[in-house]
């Protein structure tokens, strides 16, 4: 079969919309774009057309399909006793990423519903697709347009990879804005039950419905004897070829767990902040840990992309359950067959950073007084230079001749990198391969419940990712110059040169969660302020 590809610019492109709709009317298969993922569409009232969906996807016959309609006006055509609640939800969220489970009318075949007396109904937020459905004049049954079990398609290129030559047509509507499938709410029971988290967060449903029950399929697999009431409830979904393990816990906890447990060369699905920790792994970023909309848009592409690599195993950071995090976590866990690792370690790690002379020691002293274990990363790095053979070998490979008779010539290494940005970057790259791993291992071995990490290059090294909280310490330029002069016994000119060689303090403040301005007339005042500050964050 030759698959035809449509690029339809708007819902007013009458000729192409008619051609695409004609495929549906005659019982063909048409991949359609939506705001969530691409759907593999067919006339939902035509049993033969629906059968071809299952065949093209390799989909289990008891896995129900969703009917897509252009407006809520079509609900009564296919559903019995449509409750007022359905129309309230449609008014609030349609067109949009919400599917409602309602009692079906006899005109909807059992093949479409997976043998159930209920049917899922949805109005997609894509004007071209709604226009095609309206022109076809039939409800469109459309599961995700991927081979069954594979990650869902969020671009027409994904559909081509899975369905080219198997279906009649593909409408290229660009990338999907949401990126995870629709939320499915069952309105055939009381209270309404969330069967699948998706592009509409649970919290927004609760604002309209009040109490919403959570089906167990959201957090665990159904057993073989249980019948799924909606797509995606029973079978393994979204899976790349390599096995997946989902790591739960906060972003910092999961970063610490991964750095301690994952071997080099593994595949990793990571929040942006954590990627620098893993220079020797195959990393796919899915957005900031704060940006769940980005995670939703990126998660399927990340899962799919590993099939183009030779990674033997994949580990994924899991967002919390708030907002779209519930849907993203559900998709990752489905891809993993609900194989998870709990990263909660009971440890609180606070990172302290700032320019030379800012006075981090004042805060660290107050933090240590509260029982915290302090890691001075500069001191720890120099200790590793003396004791860590792997680090020493890598430095010697990057800078031949600095390891002489088993002893690292730190003075020579310093002369080589000082003032040479390329060589300094090369040294930083070597350190990033070793220091974070060593720090995480040392934290775990210590058993400490409270840890402070002191690092000027907290973010550049990736160590910020293992911190539950980050603190920028600043002080005025003149104050820093005087502190450096007193500490190191150098001239004002030399101290000023050091101060101005570093990046602006504003960069530290912008990157960190908290800010401590260490500009006090006396040490006693500074210590008192530091004690209050530390007390506020513990």
N, C-alpha and C positions, 0 to 999 in steps of 0.2 A: 504493500500500500504506500502511495506517495502522500506524505503529510503536507497540507497547504498551510502557509504561514501568513497571517493577516497582521498588518500594522494599521490600526484604526485610530485616527487622530482625535476624533471626538464622537459624541453620541449623535451628531448631525451628519455623519458620513453614511448616508442612506444606502448607497450601493453595496458597500462592504458589509454593513450591518445586515442587510438582507441576505447576502451570500452566506454569512456565518450562521444566521438564523435558519436558513434552508437546510444546512447540515443537520441541525437539531430536529427539524420537522421530519426529515426523511429517515430518522433513526440513527444518524451518524454520531461519532464522538468528537467533541470540540473542547479543547483546553481553553479555559477562560480565566482572565485575571480578576482578582478581587483585592480588597485592601489587606487581607490576611495572607493567604497563599493562593497559588494557582489551583483551580479546580478542573477535574476531568469530567466534563458535562455531557449529559444525554437527556433525552426526553424521559422524565421520571415516571410518566404514565405508560411507557412502552416497555413491556417486560423484556423483549428481545434486545432493545437498546441498552437497558440496564444490565442485562447479562453480559453484554460486550464490555461494559465498564469493569466488571469483576474479572473478566478474562484478560483485559489489557493490563490491569494492575496486578493480577495474581492475588486478588483480595479474597479472604474467607467469605463465604456466602452469608454467614450470620452476622456480618459486620454492617450495621445499618447505614444508609445513605441520607444525606440532607437534601431537601428540596429548596432550590433557590427561586425566589419570586421577585418581581420588580417593585412591589408595594404591599402594604398591609391589606389593601383591598382584596387581594387574592386569597387571603387566609381561609375565608369561609368556603371557597371552592373545594378545598382539599381536606379541611379539618372539621370534625364534629364539635358542636357545643364549645365554640371558641370563648374562653373566659374573658371577662373584662380586663383581667390582669395582663393578658397577652396584648391587648390594644394599648394599655398604659405603657408597657415595655416598648412596644413598637414606636409609640409617639416619642418616647425618651431616647431610644437608641437605634432606630432604623432610619435610613440605611446605616448599617454598622456591623461590628463583629459579634453579633449575638444570634444564637440559634435557640428556638423555643421548641420543646417537645410537647406535642398536642395529640389528641385522639384523631386518628386518620379517618377519612371517608372511604367507602368501598372502592372508589375510583383509583385510589393509590395502591398499587400492587404490593403484595407481601414481599416480593422479591426486592422491592425498593427499601422496605422497612426492616429487612432482615428477619421477617416472620413476626414482627411485632404489630400490635394494634395501635401503636403511636407512630408519629412521624416528626422528624426535625424540620423546622421551617426557618428560613433565613432570607433577609434582603441585603445583598452585598452593597458596600459603599464604593461602587465603581460604575460611573455613569454609562460607559460603553457596554459593560456586561448587562446592566439592567435594560439597556435599549435592545440588546440582542435577545434577551429573554422575552421582553414585551413583544418584539416583532415575531418571535417564534410562536408565541401564543400558548406555550406549555411550560409547566414548572420544570426546572432543570436540576436533576439529581447530579451532584458534583462533589465527590470526595476529592482529596488532594491529588494532584496530577503526577504523583510519583509512583514508581513500582512499590507495591505493598511492603511495608517494613522499612523502606529507605527514608532518609530525611525528606521532608516536604519541599516543594518547589516554590521559591520566591522570585524567580526570574524565568523568562521564556527559554533561556539557555538551559536551565535546569530541566525544564519540560522536554526540550529537544534531546537531552542526554538520556532521559528515561523512556520517552514515548515516540520518538521519530520512527515513522514507518509502521506504527501500531494503531494510529488514530487518524481521523480525517483532517483535522485542522487544529491550529494553535493561534489564538489571538494574543499578540504581544502587547501587553499593556504597561510595560516597564516593570521596575522593581516594586514589590509589595510594600506599602507604607507601614503596615503593622508587623507582619512577619511571622506571627504564630496564628494558628487557626482560631476560629470563633469560640467564644464561651458558649457552653451548652447548659441551659437551665430546663429542668423537667417541670412543666406546669400541670402534669397529669396527676400529681400527688400533693399532699399537704403535710408539712410546709414544702414549698418549691425546693428542688434538690439540684445542686450543682454537680453535673456529671463530668464536665471537662472545663478546667480553667482555660481562658484564652484571652483574646484581644480586648475584651471588656472586663476590667477588674471586678472582683467579687464585691469590693466595697461600694462600687457604684450600683450594683444590683441590689445590695442590701438597703441602699438609700431609698429605693423605690418599693422593694418588696417587704422590707423588715427582715424577719428571720429567714435564713437560707440554710438548708442542711447541706453537708459536704459528703458526697458519695465516697465510699472507701476506695474506689478505683482511682481517685485523684492522688492517693498516696501509696497505693500498693497494687499488685497485679490481681486480676480476677482469677479464680480457679478454673480448671478446665470445664467444670459442669455448669458454670454461671453464664447466663446469656447477657451480652452487652446491650444496654438500652440506648447507646449512642456511639458514634464513631470514636475510635481511639481508646476504648475502655478496657478491652480484653487483651489484645495481641501486642507483641513487641513492635514498637514503631520507631521511626526516625533514626534508625541505627546505621552508622557507617560499618564498614567491614571489620575494623579492629574493635576489640571489646572496650567498653567505656566504664569508668568508675566515676561517680559523682561525689565530690567532697563537700560536705555540709559544714556549716559554722559561719562565723563572720568572715569578711574578706581577709582580715589579718590572720585569723586562726587557720583558714584554709591555705593561705600562702605559706605559713610556717609548716603546716603538715606536708604540703607538696614539696617544699624545699628539703624537708628532712627525709622524705620517702621515695620521691620519684627519680628514676635513673635518667642520666643523660640520654637524649635521643627519643624520649617518649613524646607523644602528642599531648598538647595541653590546650584547653579552652580556658582563657584567663580574662579577668578584668584588666583594663588597660594599665592600671597602677602596678599590677603584679608582674607584667611581662619582663621588665628589666632583670628580675631575679633569675631568669632561666635562659641564659644566652646559649646553652648547649642543648635545648629542646626544640621541638617543632611546635611553635606557638601560634595560636589563632586568637586574636583579641576580639572581644565582643562588646567593647565599650566600658566606660567607667562603672565601678560598682554602684555608683549613685544613679546611673542612667539606665533604668530598666527598659525604657522604650528602645534604646540602642541595642540592648541585649536581645530583645524580642526580634528586632530586624535582622540581627546577625547570627542567631544561634543555629538555624538550619544550614546556612551557608558554611559556617564553621564546621559543623558535623560532616557535611558533604565533602568539604575540601580535603579531608584526610584520606579519602579514597584515591587521591592522586599522589599519595606519599607511601613510604614503606614502613610507617610506624607500626609497631606490634601491639601497642596499648595506648589508650587515650584516657586522660584524667580531666575532669571539668570542675571549675569552681561553680558553686550553686548560690544564686541570690537568695535572700530571705523571701518570705511568703507575701510580703506587702505588695499591693498594686499588681503590676504585670509580673513581678517576681514569682508568684504562684504558678503562672503559666509557663514561664521559662524553666523553672525548676522541674515542673511536671514533664516537659518535653525532654529535658536532659535525663531525668530518671527513667523515662520510658525507653530512651535510646540505650540506657545502661541495663535494661531489664530490672530496674530498681536495685542495682548493686551500688551501695553507697559506703562512704567512709566518714565517720564523725570526727571532725577536727577539733571539737571543743576541748581545750586543754586546761582551762582554769587559770590561765596565765594572763596578766595584763602587761602589755609592752608599750612603753611610751618612748617616742623618739625625740631627741633634742638636737636642734641644729641652729646654725647662725655663724656669722663671720668671726674671724679671729678677733679677740678682745671684747666680744659682746658680753661675756660673763656667763657662759653656760654653767661654769663650775658652781656658781651661786645656787642655781636651781638644782643641779645634780646633788649638791651637798644636802639640800633640804629633802630631796627625794630619797637619798640613801638613809637619812634619819628616820624615814617612815618604813624602813625595812627593805627597800628596793636593792636589787643587785644591779650594779652599774657596769655596762660594757663601754669602755673607751675604745672606739674603733681604731683610732690611730695607734694606740698602744697595742691593741690586739693584732693589728696588721703587722707591726714590727716584731711581735712575738711569733707570728706565723712565718715571717721571713726567716726567722731563726730555726723554726722547728718543722714546718710543713714542706716535705720534700716535693710534693706535686706542684705547689706554688713556686717553689724555687726553680724547679725544672722548666716550668712555663716561662718564668721571667728570664731565665738563661737562654731559652730558645728565642725569645723576642729580642733580647739584648745580649748577644754573644759576648762572653768575656767578663760579665759581671760576677759570675760564680767562679771563684779561684780556689782550688784546693779544698773544695767543699764549703768555703766561706763566702757569703754574699758580700760584695763590696758595695755597701749602701752609699758611700760617698760618690763612687763612680756612677752608680745608677742615678743618683740625684743630679749629677752634672749632665748626664745624657738627656734627661727629660726636662730639666729646668729651662724654661723659655722656648721649648720646642713643642708646639701644640700637638703635632702628629704623634710624636713619641710619648707624650703624656697621655694621649688618648689610648695608645697601644698598651701602656702600663695599666691604665684604668680598666681596660677590657680584661686583662689578665686577672686583676684584683677582683673584678665582678664575678669571675668564674669560681672564685675560691672563698672570698671573705663572707658573703651572705650565708653560704652553706655552713661555714665553720661557726658563724655566730648563732645560727639557728640550732645547730647541734649542741653548742655550749649552753644555750638557754634551756634546751630540753634536758640536758644532763644535769643542770644545776637544780632542777626541781623548784625553782623560785616561782612564787606567785606574782611577784611585782618586779619588773625589769625596766631599766632605763638604758637606752641606746644613744650614745653620744657620737655624732658623726657630722662633720661639715658637709660631706657629700651623701647625706642621708637619702636623697631622692635619686641622684645620679647612680648610686650603687644598687638601687632597688631595695635597700633596707627599709625604706619608708613603708613598703607593702606589708612587712611583718609587724608593723606598729599599729596598735589599736587607736592611738592618738599621737599626733605630731605637734611639737611646740617649736616656734621660732623665737629665738632670743636675740634682741637687738639693743643697741646703745648708740648715742651720737658719735660721730666720727672723732671728735676731740677726746671724748672719754675713752674710746677704744685705743687711740694713739697713746694716751698716758698709761693705760693698763699694760700695753705691750712693752712700752719702754721700761716700766717697773719690773715686769715679769722676766723679760729677756735681756735687760741691761744694754739696750741699743739706743741709738740716737733717735730724735724725733723724726728726722728725715727718713731714716730706715724704717721706722714704725709706720709712717704715713705711706710709704711705698707698699708695704705689706697690705695695709688697709685698702688702698685703691687698686690693688691687683685682684681683689676678690669681686665677685658679682655683687650687685646692689642688694642692700638688706631687704628692700621691698620684694625681691624675688623670693626670699625665704618666707616672708609674711604671707605672700599670696599662695604659696604652696602648702602651708601648714594649717592645721585645724585651729591652733591657739597661738597667741602672741604674748610674750613677756618682755616689756620694755625695761631693761635693766639700767636705768638712769637715776641713781640715788646718790645723795650727798655723802653718805657714810655706809660702811659695811653693815652696821647694825640695821639700818633702814632697809638695805637690800635683802639681808637675811630674813627680816620680818615679812617683807613683801613676798619673798620666795616661799616661806612657810605657808602663807595664806594661799598663794597661787597653787601650790602642790596639794594643799588640803581640798581645794575646790575641784580638782580633777581626779582625785582618788575615790 
